[in-house]
Amino acid sequence: MHPSIEDPPVEDRTSGTRSRIIDVDALRAVALLLILIVNIAFFASGYSFQLVADPAHDSWGDQAVRWLVELLFTMKAYLLFSFLFGYSFTLQLDSAARRGVDFAPRFRRRLAGLFVLGILHAVLLFQGDILTTYALLGLVLLAMRRVAVGTALRTAVLVTGGIGFVLALAAVGGTQLVTDPAAALAAGQRSTEALQGGIGSVIAEHVRQLPAMVGALLVQGPLAFSAFLFGYAAGRRRLLTTVGGNRQLLRRVQQVGYPVGLAGAVVFASGGGTANLTGLTVGVLTAPLLAAAYAASLLQFFQTDRGRRVVAVLAPAGRMSLSNYLGQSLLCVLVFTGVGLGLAGAVAPPVVVLIAVAIYCVQLVVSAAWMTRFRYGPMEWLLRAWTEQRWPRLRATDPA
């Protein structure tokens, strides 16, 4: 799901009480970890944005870690976020209907707030921001809020297939994403040096990279919207509130998603990931299946006794996912750029991944402590205040 949309409470069909879907919060928290593992490479080195590997970190271990991240997480993590955005959209629609409020103006204000946060995030912290894209695509999703489930699914498939077709044509035509490797390496060195500078240097580098990010979003944006629609369809069918009744469907998703998705991921990772159009085409067409298989496996695990304990640990981070998403970027800036420790270019990929896990563990602890005292994460509270045009109560009624 998208890091900023908080699910409203929903009606528990067995107890009749209003409660959150805690499994959705836990899924969000998992997506936060996967997103961080992918994104942290762009903080750790300026070469990543140039689609080339840092020559200072090119041992077999470094290559293996990069390959595994491409195989398992790249293009899958943000699709899981996007799916949950679409799912949460249906919960917000239902909540507005129950309360008898006009949904569209509120949602447009939420998207406007999200867009502003995204612009600030892109300039100050991470030029690879996805919030602005989600805000713009959210307007399209709002316009489609009354479409049937079948229409949403067909549109999602057509959008994904269309992007794959365009990329395949470009690959067959010999288009290269990295036309001059030597120039890309030189640009990566300059970018890394800029990240090692102070806040002015870091912001200038972010702004300089924004046009390239707009180009990347021409692929990422439609795929995210496709995942929105899959999430919308799942929300209309209440898939995540009736996991027990959908075990057969979830098993089918796993049976198709893992073999096809992993096979495509091998081609994607081995072919150079997002730097190679052939691999990227295969990734576009198969990453949604692997992301769906991940979600199906997690949902089934969450229903077990051990899974419920894991959910209890993860859910607080998922409830304040916008705060954690932005917090990840802030912590990475402090670790890797000259604003803080200045480790850009100095840390090998295996250690970079370990830093990502350490940041995530800190966020789990902080999120659990915060949510025992407050109803919303800090950024969720600000976004809600803007959306509702009032200051909502922040402190929890019962801190226990």
Protein Blocks (a to p, Z undefined) as FASTA:
>chain_A
ZZkbccdddddfklopacddfklmmmmmmmmmmmmmmmmmmmmpcklmnopacfklmcfk
lmmmmmmmmmmmgoklmmmmmmmmmmmmmmmmmmmmmnopafklmmmmmmmmmmmmmmmm
mmmmomkbcklmmmmmmmmmmmmmmbcfklmmmmmmmmmmmmmmmmmmmmmnopafblbl
mlmmmmmmmmmmmmmmcfklmmmmmmmmmmmmmmmmmmmmmmmmmmmmmmmmmmmnommm
mmmlmmmmmmmmmmmmmmmmmmmmmmmmmnopjmbmklmmmmmmmmmmmmmmmmmmmmmm
mmpmklmmmmmmmmmmmmmmmmmmmmmmmmmmmmmmmklnopghiacfklmmmmmmmmmm
mmmmmmmmmmmmpmbdfklmmmmmmmnopacdfbdfblZZ
